[in-house]
Every structure is written in structure tokens, then in C-alpha cells.
Amino acid sequence: MLYSASGSVLALPVFRRLFTAQVVALVGTGLLTVALGLLAYEIAGSAAGAVLGTALAIKMAAYVFLAPIMSALTDRLPRKTVLVAADVVRAATALALPFVDQVWQVYGLIFVLQAASATFTPTFQAVIPSVVRDENQYTRALTLSRLAYDLESLLSPLLAAALLTVIGFHTLFLGTSLGFVLSTAMVMSTVLPKYAAPEQVEPFFQRATNGTRAFLANPALRGLLAFNVVVASATALVVVNSVVYVRDLLGGSNTGVAIALGFFGAGSMAAALCIPRIVVFVSDRRLMLGGAGVACGGTAAAALVAATATGGAAGWVALGLVWSMMGVGTSVIGTLAGRVLRRESDEHTRTSIFTAQFALSHAAFLFTYPAAGWIGAQGGQVAAAMVLATLATLATLSAARLWSPAQISVVASA
């Protein structure tokens, strides 16, 4: 049973503590998302959307450009030291946010916080394969991690709404900081595998680009680059334009927007729960191509929903099915990406390769987020969905070609 399978990996004390650290940090991050929106409105009023949009751009830029730099700067430090230091910075930054009263201060603190996250997250992800050695257990660990992200996106807003009935929104930042503090405590109390620092110190630029060069040289990782574009295309359509589909096309309310995002999250969770059973019979490559096909189909179907949207039950059923499809497709790719990264790396290259995946996957969003918003605003939702569906389809075809059995055979024989 899936329960017993998931329970087996949670029976590992080190993973259990690290997973708990991930969950409490995600809860804090979810509270931060709500509190930051309210802070932006308090400072900028009707221009809050522009403030949040800029903050999101800062977040993505930090992930893309700083993650490889921070990885190179910390590559000789113990992993626990890196994780704890990053969490301490995040906790302190969250505590400072309630005291700002200028937009530039918000941007500065968000940059610091996301720089710390760009250090923490890939390091954390690279530690897990060293803790969970068995491949089947590692797949279940990836499933739990995916479920944690999905549950955070669904439950944190509800928790924030409940807390706001008894406290002011500034206090939510305290909850964010507490989440990072608890994460720090869990990491500090965990005995991590001994970290083997590189014996030879390479030039800084070489260390900062090792992961990216590994991606370009490896067929499976090159294919993963293309799969990242598929995920970014479908996710951007959902994150950026769900509010337009619900409010303008279906005539729904703000609650309806949350329900639409819930459809996407439900599809993602359903796929994650099924993956440990399916990978026993289907290869990662074939399953990821299948997930990409589902994501492409969902993104294309979103154009049909936009063209025929009505405010009745039929419109909501169509939206629910299509958003769930995109959730399934992106979850299959996102969950299995960890297996590919683990298989194509070793103890010495794992952190740089996981960091490269973290940076390069977010780089795709630097294009798809604005594309979804700008094309949707200027050309309509049908045009936005068709452009993103075309991009996702081209990326899927590229992934199949870049990560082909023939190329794998050539590399193996070289």
C-alpha cells in the first residue's frame, strides 16, 4: 500500500527530521506570501500589484543568478553549516519585514531572503539522495516532498485567513520567522552524512558553472532542460491567468480563484501519489514524456476553455478538468526530475547539478510568467494559452530528441 511505502521512508530518522524541517519552512513561506501582499497594499495602495510583480521578478532573478554563485562560494563548507546559516538569514529577514515603510526596503529584504533560499533549497535537495540511498525509497521521498509543496499552496492561505481573524497581518511575519527557526532546529538536531569537500579547489568561475556544463554534456539532463520549459509553460498559465479565467470569463469570485488553484494542486497531488507504483513498470523518460504530453494537452485545452467559457456548471467542469490535467503533467515531471538528477550525479557533483537544475528551471519562468501575463492582457486568453501550448509542445519534442535512447547508447559506449 502507498501508506506503508511512504511510511517506510519516514521511518528513516534523518529523512523524517529533514522532511519536518521542509514542512515547517514551507508553512512559514506560505504565510509570508499572504503577509507580503498585504504589506505591499499598505505601502503602495493600488500599486500593490506592481510591487508584488517586481518582488516576484527579484525572487526569480535571485534563484537563477545567485544559486550557482552561492553554491560555488559554499562548496567546501559542511552541508549542515550551509543549511543552518541560510535558515538563520531567512528568519532574521522575515522578522525585519514588518518594520519597513518604503517600497525599496521591501525589495531589498526580499532579495536577501530569496538569496538565502537560493542557497538553502538546492543544498537541501542534494542532501536527500545521500540520506535515502534506496531508489524506491527515494522516489517516495520525492513524492512526499511534492505533496508538501502542494499542501503548502492549498493550506497556508487558509491558515493565514484563520490567523487574520485574531491578529494583524504584521504578526504573520513572526509566523514565517518561526517556521525558519523550527527548520533550523530540526537541521541542527540531525546527523547528516559526512560531506566530502572537493579535494582540489577549481577556479571560481569553473565551480559556479560546473552544474550547467554537466547539463549541456549529458543527454538525460539536456532533456530535463526541455522538460523544465514544459512545466514553466503550464504553471505560468495557471498562476498568472487563473484570476482572469475565473473572474472575467466565468464570472466567479475570489473564492473561485482559490478553487481553480485547488484543481491544479489536486491534480498534482494525485499524480505524485501514483508515481511510486508506476515507475516500477515504466521508465522515467517515458513517464516524463507522458506527463509532458498531458501538460501540453491541458495548456492547449485552456485555449478552448477561454474561447467557449460560460459562467455555468459546464464552464467550471471544463476549467477543473483542464487545470487538473496541467497539475498532473507538471507533477509527473517535477517529481521524477529528482530521480534523474540523482542518477546522473555522484557525491562530488550532486550539489552543483541540483543547483543548476534549481537555477535553470526557474530561468524558464523568467520568460513564461511575463508571456502569460502580457499576451493575455494584450491579445486575450486564447492567444496566451496557444502560445504557451506551442512552447510546451516544442519543448516536449526537444526533450524526446535530446534525451533519446540512441544518444544514451552513444554516451555509454564513449
C-alpha positions as CSV (number, residue, x, y, z in Angstrom):
1,M,0.0,0.0,0.0
2,L,1.1,3.6,-0.6
3,Y,0.7,4.4,3.0
4,S,3.2,1.7,4.1
5,A,5.5,2.7,1.3
6,S,5.5,6.3,2.4
7,G,5.8,5.2,6.0
8,S,9.0,3.2,5.2
9,V,10.9,6.3,4.1
10,L,9.5,8.3,7.1
11,A,10.9,5.6,9.3
12,L,14.4,6.8,8.5
13,P,15.1,9.2,11.3
14,V,17.4,11.6,9.3
15,F,14.9,11.9,6.5
16,R,12.0,12.3,8.9
17,R,13.7,15.3,10.6
18,L,14.7,16.9,7.3
19,F,11.2,16.4,5.9
20,T,9.8,18.0,9.0
21,A,12.2,20.9,8.5
22,Q,10.9,21.3,5.0
23,V,7.3,21.3,6.0
24,V,7.6,23.9,8.7
25,A,9.7,26.1,6.5
26,L,7.0,25.8,3.7
27,V,4.3,26.8,6.2
28,G,6.3,29.9,7.0
29,T,6.8,30.7,3.4
30,G,3.1,30.4,2.7
31,L,2.3,32.9,5.5
32,L,4.9,35.2,4.0
33,T,3.2,35.2,0.6
34,V,-0.1,36.4,2.2
35,A,1.6,38.9,4.5
36,L,3.7,40.3,1.7
37,G,0.7,41.1,-0.4
38,L,-1.0,42.9,2.5
39,L,2.2,44.8,3.3
40,A,2.5,45.9,-0.4
41,Y,-1.0,47.2,-0.3
42,E,-0.4,49.1,3.0
43,I,2.7,50.8,1.5
44,A,1.7,51.2,-2.2
45,G,-2.1,51.1,-2.2
46,S,-3.5,50.5,-5.7
47,A,0.1,50.0,-7.0
48,A,0.5,46.9,-4.8
49,G,0.3,44.7,-7.9
50,A,3.3,46.4,-9.4
51,V,5.2,46.0,-6.1
52,L,4.4,42.3,-5.9
53,G,5.2,41.7,-9.6
54,T,8.7,43.3,-9.1
55,A,9.2,41.3,-5.9
56,L,8.4,38.1,-7.9
57,A,10.9,39.1,-10.6
58,I,13.5,39.7,-7.9
59,K,12.8,36.3,-6.5
60,M,13.3,34.6,-9.9
61,A,16.4,36.6,-10.6
62,A,17.9,35.6,-7.3
63,Y,17.1,31.9,-8.0
64,V,18.6,32.0,-11.5
65,F,21.7,34.1,-11.0
66,L,22.6,33.7,-7.3
67,A,22.1,29.9,-6.8
68,P,25.2,28.9,-8.8
69,I,27.3,31.7,-7.2
70,M,26.3,30.7,-3.7
71,S,26.9,27.0,-4.5
72,A,30.4,27.8,-5.6
73,L,31.0,30.0,-2.5
74,T,29.9,27.3,-0.1
75,D,31.0,24.2,-1.8
76,R,33.7,23.4,0.7
77,L,31.6,24.0,3.8
78,P,29.7,21.3,5.7
79,R,26.2,20.9,4.4
80,K,24.6,21.4,7.8
81,T,26.5,24.7,8.2
82,V,25.2,26.0,4.9
83,L,21.6,24.9,5.7
84,V,21.6,26.4,9.2
85,A,23.2,29.7,8.1
86,A,20.7,30.1,5.3
87,D,17.7,29.5,7.6
88,V,19.1,32.0,10.1
89,V,19.3,34.7,7.4
90,R,15.7,33.9,6.3
91,A,14.4,34.0,9.8
92,A,16.1,37.4,10.5
93,T,14.9,38.9,7.3
94,A,11.3,37.8,7.9
95,L,11.4,39.5,11.3
96,A,12.6,42.8,9.7
97,L,9.8,42.9,7.1
98,P,7.0,44.3,9.5
99,F,9.1,47.4,10.2
100,V,9.6,48.6,6.6
101,D,7.6,51.5,5.2
102,Q,9.3,52.1,1.8
103,V,9.0,50.0,-1.3
104,W,12.7,49.9,-1.9
105,Q,13.1,48.4,1.6
106,V,10.7,45.6,0.6
107,Y,12.7,44.9,-2.5
108,G,16.0,44.8,-0.6
109,L,14.7,42.4,2.1
110,I,13.1,40.1,-0.5
111,F,16.4,40.0,-2.3
112,V,18.2,38.9,0.8
113,L,15.6,36.4,1.8
114,Q,15.5,34.8,-1.7
115,A,19.3,34.8,-1.9
116,A,19.2,32.7,1.3
117,S,16.5,30.4,-0.2
118,A,18.6,30.1,-3.4
119,T,21.4,28.7,-1.1
120,F,19.2,26.6,1.2
121,T,16.9,24.8,-1.3
122,P,19.4,23.2,-3.8
123,T,21.7,22.2,-0.9
124,F,18.8,20.6,0.9
125,Q,17.6,18.8,-2.2
126,A,21.1,17.5,-2.8
127,V,21.4,16.1,0.7
128,I,18.3,13.9,0.5
129,P,19.9,11.4,-2.0
130,S,22.8,10.9,0.4
131,V,20.3,10.2,3.2
132,V,17.9,8.0,1.3
133,R,20.0,5.5,-0.6
134,D,17.4,3.1,-1.9
135,E,15.9,4.2,-5.2
136,N,12.4,3.1,-4.4
137,Q,12.5,4.9,-1.1
138,Y,14.0,8.0,-2.8
139,T,11.0,8.0,-5.1
140,R,8.7,8.0,-2.1
141,A,10.7,10.8,-0.6
142,L,10.3,12.8,-3.8
143,T,6.5,12.1,-3.6
144,L,6.3,13.4,0.0
145,S,8.3,16.5,-1.0
146,R,5.9,17.2,-3.9
147,L,2.9,16.7,-1.6
148,A,4.4,19.1,0.9
149,Y,4.7,21.8,-1.7
150,D,1.1,21.2,-3.0
151,L,-0.3,21.2,0.5
152,E,1.5,24.4,1.4
153,S,-0.1,26.2,-1.6
154,L,-3.5,24.9,-0.5
155,L,-3.4,25.1,3.3
156,S,-1.2,28.1,4.0
157,P,-3.6,30.7,2.7
158,L,-6.4,29.0,4.8
159,L,-4.2,29.1,7.9
160,A,-3.3,32.8,7.2
161,A,-7.0,33.6,6.8
162,A,-7.8,32.0,10.1
163,L,-5.0,33.8,11.9
164,L,-6.0,37.1,10.4
165,T,-9.3,36.9,12.3
166,V,-7.4,37.3,15.6
167,I,-4.1,39.0,14.7
168,G,-2.9,41.7,12.4
169,F,-1.1,40.8,9.2
170,H,2.2,42.1,10.5
171,T,2.2,39.2,13.0
172,L,2.2,36.7,10.1
173,F,5.8,37.6,9.5
174,L,6.5,36.3,13.0
175,G,5.0,33.0,12.0
176,T,7.2,33.0,8.9
177,S,10.3,33.6,11.0
178,L,9.2,30.9,13.5
179,G,8.9,28.4,10.6
180,F,12.5,29.1,9.6
181,V,13.6,28.9,13.3
182,L,12.0,25.5,13.7
183,S,13.6,24.4,10.4
184,T,16.9,25.4,11.8
185,A,16.4,23.4,14.9
186,M,15.4,20.3,13.0
187,V,18.5,20.5,10.8
188,M,20.8,21.2,13.8
189,S,19.5,18.1,15.6
190,T,20.1,15.9,12.6
191,V,23.3,14.0,12.0
192,L,24.0,14.3,8.2
193,P,26.3,12.1,6.3
194,K,29.9,13.2,6.3
195,Y,30.4,15.7,3.5
196,A,33.4,15.1,1.2
197,A,34.5,18.5,0.1
198,P,36.3,18.8,-3.2
199,E,40.0,17.8,-2.9
200,Q,41.2,20.4,-5.4
201,V,40.0,23.9,-5.5
202,E,38.9,24.8,-9.0
203,P,38.7,28.4,-10.2
204,F,35.6,30.2,-9.0
205,F,34.0,30.6,-12.5
206,Q,34.5,26.9,-13.2
207,R,32.9,25.9,-9.9
208,A,30.0,28.2,-10.5
209,T,29.4,26.7,-13.9
210,N,30.1,23.0,-13.3
211,G,26.5,22.1,-13.0
212,T,25.4,24.0,-16.1
213,R,28.2,22.4,-18.1
214,A,27.2,19.0,-16.8
215,F,23.6,19.6,-18.0
216,L,24.9,20.5,-21.5
217,A,27.1,17.4,-21.7
218,N,24.6,14.8,-20.5
219,P,21.7,13.7,-22.8
220,A,19.3,13.0,-19.9
221,L,20.0,16.4,-18.3
222,R,19.6,18.1,-21.6
223,G,16.2,16.5,-21.9
224,L,15.4,17.7,-18.4
225,L,16.2,21.3,-19.5
226,A,13.4,21.0,-22.1
227,F,11.0,19.4,-19.7
228,N,11.6,22.4,-17.4
229,V,10.1,24.6,-20.2
230,V,7.0,22.4,-20.3
231,V,6.5,22.8,-16.6
232,A,7.1,26.6,-16.7
233,S,4.6,27.0,-19.6
234,A,1.7,25.2,-17.9
235,T,2.4,26.6,-14.4
236,A,2.7,30.1,-15.7
237,L,-0.7,29.9,-17.3
238,V,-2.3,28.7,-14.1
239,V,-0.5,31.0,-11.7
240,V,-0.8,34.2,-13.8
241,N,-4.1,33.8,-15.5
242,S,-6.3,31.8,-13.2
243,V,-7.8,35.0,-11.8
244,V,-8.7,36.2,-15.3
245,Y,-10.4,32.9,-16.2
246,V,-12.4,32.8,-13.0
247,R,-13.3,36.5,-12.6
248,D,-13.7,37.6,-16.2
249,L,-14.5,34.5,-18.2
250,L,-16.5,32.5,-15.7
251,G,-17.9,35.4,-13.6
252,G,-16.6,33.9,-10.4
253,S,-15.4,35.4,-7.1
254,N,-12.1,35.5,-5.3
255,T,-13.1,32.2,-3.6
256,G,-13.4,30.8,-7.1
257,V,-9.8,31.7,-7.8
258,A,-8.7,29.6,-4.8
259,I,-10.9,26.7,-6.1
260,A,-9.3,26.9,-9.5
261,L,-5.8,26.8,-8.0
262,G,-7.1,23.9,-5.8
263,F,-7.9,21.9,-9.0
264,F,-4.3,22.3,-10.2
265,G,-3.0,21.3,-6.8
266,A,-5.3,18.3,-6.6
267,G,-4.1,17.0,-10.0
268,S,-0.5,17.5,-8.8
269,M,-1.1,15.6,-5.6
270,A,-2.9,12.7,-7.4
271,A,0.0,12.3,-9.8
272,A,2.6,12.3,-7.0
273,L,0.7,9.7,-5.1
274,C,0.6,7.4,-8.1
275,I,4.2,7.7,-9.3
276,P,5.8,5.3,-6.8
277,R,3.6,2.5,-8.2
278,I,4.0,3.4,-11.9
279,V,7.8,3.8,-12.0
280,V,8.1,0.1,-11.2
281,F,6.8,-0.6,-14.7
282,V,7.6,2.5,-16.8
283,S,10.9,4.2,-17.3
284,D,11.5,7.7,-16.1
285,R,11.9,9.0,-19.6
286,R,8.7,7.5,-20.9
287,L,6.7,8.6,-17.9
288,M,8.1,12.2,-18.1
289,L,7.2,12.3,-21.8
290,G,3.7,11.2,-20.9
291,G,3.5,13.8,-18.3
292,A,4.7,16.4,-20.8
293,G,2.0,15.3,-23.2
294,V,-0.7,15.7,-20.6
295,A,0.6,19.2,-19.7
296,C,0.7,20.2,-23.4
297,G,-2.8,18.9,-23.9
298,G,-4.0,20.8,-20.8
299,T,-2.4,24.0,-21.9
300,A,-4.0,23.7,-25.4
301,A,-7.3,22.8,-23.9
302,A,-7.1,26.0,-21.8
303,A,-7.4,28.0,-25.1
304,L,-10.7,26.1,-25.8
305,V,-12.0,26.9,-22.3
306,A,-11.1,30.6,-22.8
307,A,-12.9,30.6,-26.2
308,T,-16.1,28.9,-25.0
309,A,-16.2,29.9,-21.3
310,T,-19.6,30.3,-19.7
311,G,-20.5,31.1,-16.2
312,G,-22.4,27.9,-15.7
313,A,-21.5,24.5,-14.3
314,A,-20.2,23.4,-17.7
315,G,-17.6,26.1,-17.6
316,W,-16.4,25.2,-14.1
317,V,-16.3,21.5,-15.0
318,A,-14.1,22.3,-18.1
319,L,-11.8,24.5,-16.0
320,G,-11.5,21.9,-13.3
321,L,-10.6,19.2,-15.7
322,V,-8.1,21.3,-17.7
323,W,-6.4,22.7,-14.6
324,S,-6.2,19.2,-13.1
325,M,-4.6,17.9,-16.3
326,M,-1.9,20.6,-16.1
327,G,-1.4,19.7,-12.4
328,V,-0.9,16.0,-13.3
329,G,1.5,16.8,-16.1
330,T,3.7,19.2,-14.2
331,S,3.8,17.0,-11.1
332,V,5.0,13.9,-13.1
333,I,7.9,15.9,-14.5
334,G,8.7,17.7,-11.3
335,T,8.7,14.6,-9.1
336,L,10.7,12.4,-11.5
337,A,13.3,15.2,-12.1
338,G,14.9,14.3,-8.7
339,R,15.4,10.7,-9.8
340,V,17.1,11.8,-13.0
341,L,19.4,14.2,-11.1
342,R,20.3,11.6,-8.5
343,R,21.1,9.0,-11.2
344,E,23.2,11.4,-13.2
345,S,25.3,12.7,-10.3
346,D,27.6,11.4,-7.6
347,E,28.6,12.7,-4.1
348,H,31.1,15.2,-5.6
349,T,28.9,16.6,-8.4
350,R,25.4,16.3,-6.7
351,T,25.2,19.8,-5.2
352,S,26.3,21.6,-8.3
353,I,23.9,19.6,-10.5
354,F,21.0,20.1,-8.2
355,T,21.9,23.8,-8.0
356,A,22.0,24.0,-11.8
357,Q,18.5,22.4,-12.0
358,F,17.2,24.9,-9.4
359,A,18.6,27.8,-11.4
360,L,17.8,26.7,-14.9
361,S,14.3,25.5,-14.1
362,H,13.5,29.0,-12.7
363,A,15.1,30.6,-15.7
364,A,12.3,29.3,-17.8
365,F,9.8,31.2,-15.6
366,L,11.5,34.5,-16.4
367,F,10.0,34.1,-19.9
368,T,6.8,32.2,-19.3
369,Y,5.5,34.4,-16.4
370,P,5.6,37.7,-18.4
371,A,4.5,35.9,-21.6
372,A,1.3,34.6,-19.9
373,G,0.5,38.0,-18.4
374,W,1.4,40.3,-21.3
375,I,0.0,38.2,-24.1
376,G,-3.2,37.5,-22.1
377,A,-3.6,41.3,-21.4
378,Q,-2.9,42.4,-25.0
379,G,-4.1,39.5,-27.2
380,G,-6.6,37.7,-24.9
381,Q,-6.5,34.4,-23.1
382,V,-6.9,32.3,-26.2
383,A,-3.7,33.7,-27.6
384,A,-1.8,33.3,-24.4
385,A,-2.8,29.7,-24.0
386,M,-2.0,28.9,-27.6
387,V,1.5,30.5,-27.4
388,L,2.3,28.6,-24.1
389,A,0.8,25.4,-25.6
390,T,3.0,25.8,-28.7
391,L,6.1,26.4,-26.5
392,A,5.3,23.4,-24.3
393,T,4.9,21.2,-27.4
394,L,8.1,22.3,-28.9
395,A,9.9,21.7,-25.6
396,T,8.4,18.2,-25.4
397,L,9.6,17.3,-28.9
398,S,13.0,18.7,-28.0
399,A,13.1,16.6,-24.8
400,A,12.4,13.4,-26.7
401,R,15.1,14.2,-29.2
402,L,17.7,15.5,-26.7
403,W,17.2,12.5,-24.3
404,S,16.8,9.7,-26.9
405,P,17.8,6.1,-26.3
406,A,20.2,6.4,-29.2
407,Q,22.1,9.2,-27.6
408,I,22.2,7.4,-24.3
409,S,23.8,4.4,-26.1
410,V,26.4,6.7,-27.7
411,V,27.4,8.2,-24.4
412,A,27.5,4.8,-22.7
413,S,29.9,3.4,-25.4
414,A,32.1,6.5,-25.4
